[in-house]
Amino acid sequence: MDPGVVPSRRPPESFWIADYFRMPVFRPPELDRAGAGGVPHIGLDSLLSAAIGDAL
């Protein structure tokens, strides 16, 4: 396992506020306020049906 270049001194404070340390903000999907649409999903029910089939 190669740790890369390990600095001999601690980086300055300006190093830690660089753009490459910014993480995207993850938010849940917006839901219909009336509740008619339900929660969007990625189709796990279809996947389970295909993977398990009639085993249950």
PyMOL commands that set and color helices and strands:
alter all, ss='L'
color gray80, all
select helices_A, chain A and resi 13-16+19-21+44-52
alter helices_A, ss='H'
color red, helices_A
deselect
rebuild
show_as cartoon
